């Protein structure tokens, strides 16, 4: 992480369908027998209980012969979103940008994919659900935290709270950001968007849930008021779009 300074750029990424061009959690479901999950597993899904749902999927895959090696190999198939490698190469080289990930995926998936694509050392910090393989090589998953204060977020991960806490910690270290750029695609990326300031940039991916939610807010002031979104809203499709916007800030 950066030494105490001012005027830096902070690049905050969601992971699934943002930094990578798949949902890593649902991608590995193709390893189930026949390529589909049984109904009794699907019925466990709850909108606010994603980690519990995925934990059961990992148990099911393991009980049906899916090895650690098979799971990791499957993750290696997942591509970065177009232009992300070029974006990260540029921002890393400037030495004036910090990079963090805030994701409802898990630590094992994110670490492996970052290392596979040779960008692990670019990311300064990852905030996600902790995971590890147990002695039987079954992947076990824990929630990042338990929260009951944010109705925009799942109970296991409030991205806005994480971003606020990170920024407070950085301020305490003497690190201040000229601009914060938040790159996301999903419903749970709205909350951190509310943390951003007028000088920041909120980047929803075209064709995904977040940008549709922002359009709803513009029309109906729901589920939050438009005035609560203070940052500039700049849609993106590839990492090259984000890179072009960063260059325009210089």
Phi and psi in degrees as GROMACS dihedral restraints (atoms count N, CA, C in turn):
[ dihedral_restraints ]
;  ai    aj    ak    al  type     phi  dphi    fc
    3     4     5     6     1   -64.9    20    10
    4     5     6     7     1   150.4    20    10
    6     7     8     9     1   -72.5    20    10
    7     8     9    10     1   159.1    20    10
    9    10    11    12     1   -52.5    20    10
   10    11    12    13     1   126.7    20    10
   12    13    14    15     1  -168.5    20    10
   13    14    15    16     1   178.3    20    10
   15    16    17    18     1  -126.1    20    10
   16    17    18    19     1   164.1    20    10
   18    19    20    21     1    76.9    20    10
   19    20    21    22     1    19.8    20    10
   21    22    23    24     1   -84.4    20    10
   22    23    24    25     1   168.8    20    10
   24    25    26    27     1  -107.6    20    10
   25    26    27    28     1   138.8    20    10
   27    28    29    30     1  -115.7    20    10
   28    29    30    31     1   123.5    20    10
   30    31    32    33     1  -108.9    20    10
   31    32    33    34     1   115.1    20    10
   33    34    35    36     1  -110.4    20    10
   34    35    36    37     1   123.9    20    10
   36    37    38    39     1  -113.0    20    10
   37    38    39    40     1   136.2    20    10
   39    40    41    42     1   -71.1    20    10
   40    41    42    43     1   167.9    20    10
   42    43    44    45     1  -106.0    20    10
   43    44    45    46     1   -67.0    20    10
   45    46    47    48     1   -67.8    20    10
   46    47    48    49     1   130.6    20    10
   48    49    50    51     1    63.6    20    10
   49    50    51    52     1    12.9    20    10
   51    52    53    54     1  -125.2    20    10
   52    53    54    55     1   -79.8    20    10
   54    55    56    57     1   -67.9    20    10
   55    56    57    58     1   -40.2    20    10
   57    58    59    60     1  -108.8    20    10
   58    59    60    61     1   159.0    20    10
   60    61    62    63     1   -99.5    20    10
   61    62    63    64     1    33.6    20    10
   63    64    65    66     1  -150.7    20    10
   64    65    66    67     1   169.1    20    10
   66    67    68    69     1   -96.2    20    10
   67    68    69    70     1   108.8    20    10
   69    70    71    72     1   -61.6    20    10
   70    71    72    73     1   -34.7    20    10
   72    73    74    75     1   -64.7    20    10
   73    74    75    76     1   -48.9    20    10
   75    76    77    78     1   -76.7    20    10
   76    77    78    79     1   -25.0    20    10
   78    79    80    81     1   -61.1    20    10
   79    80    81    82     1   -40.0    20    10
   81    82    83    84     1   -75.9    20    10
   82    83    84    85     1    -8.1    20    10
   84    85    86    87     1   -65.5    20    10
   85    86    87    88     1   -17.4    20    10
   87    88    89    90     1   -68.3    20    10
   88    89    90    91     1   -11.5    20    10
   90    91    92    93     1   -79.6    20    10
   91    92    93    94     1    -7.9    20    10
   93    94    95    96     1   -66.3    20    10
   94    95    96    97     1   151.9    20    10
   96    97    98    99     1   -53.3    20    10
   97    98    99   100     1   127.7    20    10
   99   100   101   102     1    76.6    20    10
  100   101   102   103     1     0.0    20    10
  102   103   104   105     1    81.0    20    10
  103   104   105   106     1     5.1    20    10
  105   106   107   108     1  -136.1    20    10
  106   107   108   109     1   150.6    20    10
  108   109   110   111     1   -80.8    20    10
  109   110   111   112     1   146.4    20    10
  111   112   113   114     1   -69.2    20    10
  112   113   114   115     1   157.5    20    10
  114   115   116   117     1   -57.4    20    10
  115   116   117   118     1   -37.5    20    10
  117   118   119   120     1   -64.8    20    10
  118   119   120   121     1   -26.9    20    10
  120   121   122   123     1   -78.7    20    10
  121   122   123   124     1   -45.6    20    10
  123   124   125   126     1   -57.3    20    10
  124   125   126   127     1   -35.0    20    10
  126   127   128   129     1   -70.8    20    10
  127   128   129   130     1   -12.4    20    10
  129   130   131   132     1   -77.5    20    10
  130   131   132   133     1   -14.7    20    10
  132   133   134   135     1   -66.4    20    10
  133   134   135   136     1   131.3    20    10
  135   136   137   138     1  -132.7    20    10
  136   137   138   139     1   145.2    20    10
  138   139   140   141     1   -58.8    20    10
  139   140   141   142     1   -34.1    20    10
  141   142   143   144     1  -103.2    20    10
  142   143   144   145     1    11.8    20    10
  144   145   146   147     1  -128.9    20    10
  145   146   147   148     1    45.1    20    10
  147   148   149   150     1   -62.8    20    10
  148   149   150   151     1   -40.3    20    10
  150   151   152   153     1   -65.2    20    10
  151   152   153   154     1   -39.9    20    10
  153   154   155   156     1   -64.0    20    10
  154   155   156   157     1   -39.8    20    10
  156   157   158   159     1   -61.8    20    10
  157   158   159   160     1   -48.0    20    10
  159   160   161   162     1   -66.8    20    10
  160   161   162   163     1   -35.6    20    10
  162   163   164   165     1   -59.5    20    10
  163   164   165   166     1   -39.5    20    10
  165   166   167   168     1   -70.1    20    10
  166   167   168   169     1   -34.7    20    10
  168   169   170   171     1   -64.1    20    10
  169   170   171   172     1   -43.2    20    10
  171   172   173   174     1   -62.3    20    10
  172   173   174   175     1   -40.0    20    10
  174   175   176   177     1   -63.8    20    10
  175   176   177   178     1   -42.4    20    10
  177   178   179   180     1   -64.0    20    10
  178   179   180   181     1   -46.1    20    10
  180   181   182   183     1   -61.0    20    10
  181   182   183   184     1   -43.3    20    10
  183   184   185   186     1   -62.8    20    10
  184   185   186   187     1   -42.9    20    10
  186   187   188   189     1   -67.8    20    10
  187   188   189   190     1   -17.0    20    10
  189   190   191   192     1  -105.9    20    10
  190   191   192   193     1    24.0    20    10
  192   193   194   195     1    88.7    20    10
  193   194   195   196     1     8.7    20    10
  195   196   197   198     1   -78.1    20    10
  196   197   198   199     1   115.8    20    10
  198   199   200   201     1   -86.8    20    10
  199   200   201   202     1   165.9    20    10
  201   202   203   204     1   -56.0    20    10
  202   203   204   205     1   -43.2    20    10
  204   205   206   207     1   -64.3    20    10
  205   206   207   208     1   -39.6    20    10
  207   208   209   210     1   -65.3    20    10
  208   209   210   211     1   -42.5    20    10
  210   211   212   213     1   -62.8    20    10
  211   212   213   214     1   -47.2    20    10
  213   214   215   216     1   -64.3    20    10
  214   215   216   217     1   -40.1    20    10
  216   217   218   219     1   -61.9    20    10
  217   218   219   220     1   -39.3    20    10
  219   220   221   222     1   -62.9    20    10
  220   221   222   223     1   -42.3    20    10
  222   223   224   225     1   -62.1    20    10
  223   224   225   226     1   -31.4    20    10
  225   226   227   228     1   -66.9    20    10
  226   227   228   229     1   -16.6    20    10
  228   229   230   231     1   -76.4    20    10
  229   230   231   232     1   -19.3    20    10
  231   232   233   234     1   -75.5    20    10
  232   233   234   235     1   124.7    20    10
  234   235   236   237     1   -84.6    20    10
  235   236   237   238     1   154.2    20    10
  237   238   239   240     1   -67.6    20    10
  238   239   240   241     1   152.9    20    10
  240   241   242   243     1   -64.7    20    10
  241   242   243   244     1   142.9    20    10
  243   244   245   246     1   -50.2    20    10
  244   245   246   247     1   131.4    20    10
  246   247   248   249     1    86.8    20    10
  247   248   249   250     1    -7.1    20    10
  249   250   251   252     1   -69.2    20    10
  250   251   252   253     1   -36.7    20    10
  252   253   254   255     1   -63.9    20    10
  253   254   255   256     1   -43.0    20    10
  255   256   257   258     1   -65.3    20    10
  256   257   258   259     1   -40.8    20    10
  258   259   260   261     1   -59.8    20    10
  259   260   261   262     1   -50.7    20    10
  261   262   263   264     1   -68.1    20    10
  262   263   264   265     1   -35.3    20    10
  264   265   266   267     1   -61.6    20    10
  265   266   267   268     1   -41.4    20    10
  267   268   269   270     1   -68.9    20    10
  268   269   270   271     1   -50.5    20    10
  270   271   272   273     1   -67.5    20    10
  271   272   273   274     1   -34.2    20    10
  273   274   275   276     1   -64.3    20    10
  274   275   276   277     1   -41.2    20    10
  276   277   278   279     1   -67.7    20    10
  277   278   279   280     1   -25.3    20    10
  279   280   281   282     1   -67.9    20    10
  280   281   282   283     1   -23.5    20    10
  282   283   284   285     1    58.5    20    10
  283   284   285   286     1    20.8    20    10
  285   286   287   288     1  -128.9    20    10
  286   287   288   289     1    23.8    20    10
  288   289   290   291     1  -138.2    20    10
  289   290   291   292     1   132.6    20    10
  291   292   293   294     1  -102.1    20    10
  292   293   294   295     1   148.1    20    10
  294   295   296   297     1  -128.1    20    10
  295   296   297   298     1   125.4    20    10
  297   298   299   300     1  -132.5    20    10
  298   299   300   301     1   156.2    20    10
  300   301   302   303     1  -117.2    20    10
  301   302   303   304     1   134.0    20    10
  303   304   305   306     1  -124.6    20    10
  304   305   306   307     1   112.3    20    10
  306   307   308   309     1  -144.6    20    10
  307   308   309   310     1   147.1    20    10
  309   310   311   312     1   -92.3    20    10
  310   311   312   313     1    18.2    20    10
  312   313   314   315     1   -80.8    20    10
  313   314   315   316     1  -131.0    20    10
  315   316   317   318     1  -152.5    20    10
  316   317   318   319     1   162.8    20    10
  318   319   320   321     1   -65.2    20    10
  319   320   321   322     1   -36.4    20    10
  321   322   323   324     1   -66.0    20    10
  322   323   324   325     1   -47.6    20    10
  324   325   326   327     1   -61.8    20    10
  325   326   327   328     1   -48.5    20    10
  327   328   329   330     1   -64.4    20    10
  328   329   330   331     1   -46.5    20    10
  330   331   332   333     1   -60.4    20    10
  331   332   333   334     1   -45.0    20    10
  333   334   335   336     1   -63.6    20    10
  334   335   336   337     1   -46.6    20    10
  336   337   338   339     1   -65.6    20    10
  337   338   339   340     1   -40.3    20    10
  339   340   341   342     1   -61.3    20    10
  340   341   342   343     1   -44.3    20    10
  342   343   344   345     1   -67.2    20    10
  343   344   345   346     1   -40.1    20    10
  345   346   347   348     1   -59.9    20    10
  346   347   348   349     1   -37.1    20    10
  348   349   350   351     1   -95.2    20    10
  349   350   351   352     1     9.5    20    10
  351   352   353   354     1    59.6    20    10
  352   353   354   355     1    41.3    20    10
  354   355   356   357     1  -126.9    20    10
  355   356   357   358     1     9.7    20    10
  357   358   359   360     1   -57.8    20    10
  358   359   360   361     1   -40.6    20    10
  360   361   362   363     1   -77.9    20    10
  361   362   363   364     1    -7.3    20    10
  363   364   365   366     1   -79.7    20    10
  364   365   366   367     1   -33.6    20    10
  366   367   368   369     1   -82.2    20    10
  367   368   369   370     1   125.0    20    10
  369   370   371   372     1   -79.2    20    10
  370   371   372   373     1   -34.0    20    10
  372   373   374   375     1  -157.3    20    10
  373   374   375   376     1   144.1    20    10
  375   376   377   378     1  -123.3    20    10
  376   377   378   379     1   128.5    20    10
  378   379   380   381     1  -113.8    20    10
  379   380   381   382     1   112.0    20    10
  381   382   383   384     1  -160.7    20    10
  382   383   384   385     1   178.6    20    10
  384   385   386   387     1   -72.2    20    10
  385   386   387   388     1   127.0    20    10
  387   388   389   390     1   -66.6    20    10
  388   389   390   391     1   140.6    20    10
  390   391   392   393     1  -143.6    20    10
  391   392   393   394     1   154.1    20    10
  393   394   395   396     1  -159.7    20    10
  394   395   396   397     1   153.6    20    10
  396   397   398   399     1   -82.3    20    10
  397   398   399   400     1   131.9    20    10
  399   400   401   402     1   -81.2    20    10
  400   401   402   403     1  -174.9    20    10
  402   403   404   405     1   -65.2    20    10
  403   404   405   406     1   -18.4    20    10
  405   406   407   408     1   -96.3    20    10
  406   407   408   409     1     7.7    20    10
  408   409   410   411     1    66.3    20    10
  409   410   411   412     1    27.8    20    10
  411   412   413   414     1   -94.8    20    10
  412   413   414   415     1   131.2    20    10
  414   415   416   417     1   -74.7    20    10
  415   416   417   418     1   124.4    20    10
  417   418   419   420     1  -109.7    20    10
  418   419   420   421     1   141.6    20    10
  420   421   422   423     1  -126.7    20    10
  421   422   423   424     1   138.7    20    10
  423   424   425   426     1  -124.5    20    10
  424   425   426   427     1   149.5    20    10
  426   427   428   429     1   -69.4    20    10
  427   428   429   430     1   149.1    20    10
  429   430   431   432     1   -62.1    20    10
  430   431   432   433     1   -44.8    20    10
  432   433   434   435     1  -160.3    20    10
  433   434   435   436     1   179.5    20    10
  435   436   437   438     1  -118.8    20    10
  436   437   438   439     1   121.9    20    10
  438   439   440   441     1  -127.0    20    10
  439   440   441   442     1   145.8    20    10
  441   442   443   444     1  -131.8    20    10
  442   443   444   445     1    18.9    20    10
  444   445   446   447     1  -105.4    20    10
  445   446   447   448     1   -11.8    20    10
  447   448   449   450     1  -125.0    20    10
  448   449   450   451     1   113.3    20    10
  450   451   452   453     1   -79.8    20    10
  451   452   453   454     1   -10.2    20    10
  453   454   455   456     1   -84.4    20    10
  454   455   456   457     1   -11.2    20    10
  456   457   458   459     1  -118.3    20    10
  457   458   459   460     1   161.3    20    10
  459   460   461   462     1   -72.3    20    10
  460   461   462   463     1   159.6    20    10
  462   463   464   465     1   -67.7    20    10
  463   464   465   466     1   -19.7    20    10
  465   466   467   468     1   -95.2    20    10
  466   467   468   469     1    -6.9    20    10
  468   469   470   471     1  -161.0    20    10
  469   470   471   472     1   107.2    20    10
  471   472   473   474     1  -103.1    20    10
  472   473   474   475     1   105.9    20    10
  474   475   476   477     1   -67.2    20    10
  475   476   477   478     1   -33.6    20    10
  477   478   479   480     1   -63.2    20    10
  478   479   480   481     1   -42.9    20    10
  480   481   482   483     1   -62.6    20    10
  481   482   483   484     1   -42.5    20    10
  483   484   485   486     1   -62.9    20    10
  484   485   486   487     1   -45.1    20    10
  486   487   488   489     1   -65.1    20    10
  487   488   489   490     1   -43.9    20    10
  489   490   491   492     1   -59.1    20    10
  490   491   492   493     1   -44.7    20    10
  492   493   494   495     1   -64.0    20    10
  493   494   495   496     1   -42.5    20    10
  495   496   497   498     1   -59.5    20    10
  496   497   498   499     1   -46.8    20    10
  498   499   500   501     1   -65.0    20    10
  499   500   501   502     1   -37.5    20    10
  501   502   503   504     1   -62.9    20    10
  502   503   504   505     1   -44.3    20    10
  504   505   506   507     1   -62.4    20    10
  505   506   507   508     1   -40.5    20    10
  507   508   509   510     1   -66.4    20    10
  508   509   510   511     1   -40.6    20    10
  510   511   512   513     1   -61.0    20    10
  511   512   513   514     1   -41.2    20    10
  513   514   515   516     1   -62.0    20    10
  514   515   516   517     1   -27.6    20    10
  516   517   518   519     1   -87.3    20    10
  517   518   519   520     1    -3.8    20    10
  519   520   521   522     1    87.9    20    10
  520   521   522   523     1    17.0    20    10
  522   523   524   525     1  -103.4    20    10
  523   524   525   526     1   123.4    20    10
  525   526   527   528     1  -125.1    20    10
  526   527   528   529     1   142.4    20    10
  528   529   530   531     1  -107.8    20    10
  529   530   531   532     1   126.9    20    10
  531   532   533   534     1   -65.8    20    10
  532   533   534   535     1   -44.2    20    10
  534   535   536   537     1  -139.2    20    10
  535   536   537   538     1   143.3    20    10
  537   538   539   540     1  -113.9    20    10
  538   539   540   541     1   129.2    20    10
  540   541   542   543     1  -113.7    20    10
  541   542   543   544     1   120.1    20    10
  543   544   545   546     1  -108.1    20    10
  544   545   546   547     1   122.9    20    10
  546   547   548   549     1  -111.9    20    10
  547   548   549   550     1   116.1    20    10
  549   550   551   552     1  -151.8    20    10
  550   551   552   553     1  -178.1    20    10
  552   553   554   555     1  -143.2    20    10
  553   554   555   556     1   -22.9    20    10
  555   556   557   558     1  -107.8    20    10
  556   557   558   559     1   176.3    20    10
  558   559   560   561     1   -58.0    20    10
  559   560   561   562     1   -39.6    20    10
  561   562   563   564     1   -77.2    20    10
  562   563   564   565     1     1.8    20    10
  564   565   566   567     1   -90.6    20    10
  565   566   567   568     1    -5.8    20    10
  567   568   569   570     1   -67.9    20    10
  568   569   570   571     1   -44.0    20    10
  570   571   572   573     1   -55.7    20    10
  571   572   573   574     1   -50.0    20    10
  573   574   575   576     1   -64.8    20    10
  574   575   576   577     1   -24.8    20    10
  576   577   578   579     1   -62.2    20    10
  577   578   579   580     1   -27.9    20    10
  579   580   581   582     1   -75.0    20    10
  580   581   582   583     1   -14.9    20    10
  582   583   584   585     1   -81.9    20    10
  583   584   585   586     1   -21.7    20    10
  585   586   587   588     1   -71.2    20    10
  586   587   588   589     1   151.9    20    10
  588   589   590   591     1   -97.1    20    10
  589   590   591   592     1   172.0    20    10
  591   592   593   594     1   -59.3    20    10
  592   593   594   595     1   -29.4    20    10
  594   595   596   597     1   -82.9    20    10
  595   596   597   598     1    -0.6    20    10
  597   598   599   600     1   -96.7    20    10
  598   599   600   601     1   171.9    20    10
  600   601   602   603     1  -127.9    20    10
  601   602   603   604     1   124.8    20    10
  603   604   605   606     1  -104.9    20    10
  604   605   606   607     1   116.0    20    10
  606   607   608   609     1  -115.4    20    10
  607   608   609   610     1    97.3    20    10
  609   610   611   612     1   -86.6    20    10
  610   611   612   613     1   140.0    20    10
  612   613   614   615     1   -77.0    20    10
  613   614   615   616     1   133.9    20    10
  615   616   617   618     1   -61.0    20    10
  616   617   618   619     1   137.1    20    10
  618   619   620   621     1    86.8    20    10
  619   620   621   622     1     2.1    20    10
  621   622   623   624     1  -117.0    20    10
  622   623   624   625     1   178.9    20    10
  624   625   626   627     1   -62.0    20    10
  625   626   627   628     1   -41.8    20    10
  627   628   629   630     1   -60.5    20    10
  628   629   630   631     1   -45.4    20    10
  630   631   632   633     1   -67.6    20    10
  631   632   633   634     1   -33.2    20    10
  633   634   635   636     1   -67.6    20    10
  634   635   636   637     1   -36.7    20    10
  636   637   638   639     1   -66.6    20    10
  637   638   639   640     1   -39.3    20    10
  639   640   641   642     1   -64.6    20    10
  640   641   642   643     1   -39.2    20    10
  642   643   644   645     1   -62.4    20    10
  643   644   645   646     1   -38.7    20    10
  645   646   647   648     1   -63.7    20    10
  646   647   648   649     1   -41.1    20    10
  648   649   650   651     1   -63.1    20    10
  649   650   651   652     1   -40.7    20    10
  651   652   653   654     1   -62.4    20    10
  652   653   654   655     1   -34.4    20    10
  654   655   656   657     1   -87.0    20    10
  655   656   657   658     1   -37.3    20    10
  657   658   659   660     1  -122.8    20    10
  658   659   660   661     1    -3.7    20    10
  660   661   662   663     1    56.9    20    10
  661   662   663   664     1    34.8    20    10
  663   664   665   666     1  -138.9    20    10
  664   665   666   667     1   144.8    20    10
  666   667   668   669     1   -81.4    20    10
  667   668   669   670     1    -3.4    20    10
  669   670   671   672     1  -131.7    20    10
  670   671   672   673     1   167.5    20    10
  672   673   674   675     1   -80.2    20    10
  673   674   675   676     1   143.3    20    10
  675   676   677   678     1   -56.8    20    10
  676   677   678   679     1   -33.4    20    10
  678   679   680   681     1   -63.8    20    10
  679   680   681   682     1   -18.0    20    10
  681   682   683   684     1   -78.3    20    10
  682   683   684   685     1   -16.7    20    10
  684   685   686   687     1   -92.6    20    10
  685   686   687   688     1    94.0    20    10
  687   688   689   690     1   -86.3    20    10
  688   689   690   691     1   -26.5    20    10
  690   691   692   693     1   -71.8    20    10
  691   692   693   694     1   159.1    20    10
  693   694   695   696     1   -66.0    20    10
  694   695   696   697     1   137.0    20    10
  696   697   698   699     1  -104.5    20    10
  697   698   699   700     1   116.4    20    10
  699   700   701   702     1  -127.6    20    10
  700   701   702   703     1   105.9    20    10
  702   703   704   705     1   -65.6    20    10
  703   704   705   706     1   155.7    20    10
  705   706   707   708     1  -143.2    20    10
  706   707   708   709     1   159.0    20    10
  708   709   710   711     1  -124.7    20    10
  709   710   711   712     1   -37.6    20    10
  711   712   713   714     1  -132.8    20    10
  712   713   714   715     1   167.0    20    10
  714   715   716   717     1   -60.9    20    10
  715   716   717   718     1   -24.7    20    10
  717   718   719   720     1   -67.9    20    10
  718   719   720   721     1   -30.6    20    10
  720   721   722   723     1   -64.5    20    10
  721   722   723   724     1   -41.8    20    10
  723   724   725   726     1   -66.2    20    10
  724   725   726   727     1   -42.6    20    10
  726   727   728   729     1   -60.4    20    10
  727   728   729   730     1   -43.6    20    10
  729   730   731   732     1   -61.4    20    10
  730   731   732   733     1   -38.4    20    10
  732   733   734   735     1   -69.9    20    10
  733   734   735   736     1   -39.0    20    10
  735   736   737   738     1   -63.4    20    10
  736   737   738   739     1   -42.2    20    10
  738   739   740   741     1   -63.1    20    10
  739   740   741   742     1   -33.1    20    10
  741   742   743   744     1   -70.1    20    10
  742   743   744   745     1   -20.5    20    10
  744   745   746   747     1   -80.1    20    10
  745   746   747   748     1   -16.3    20    10
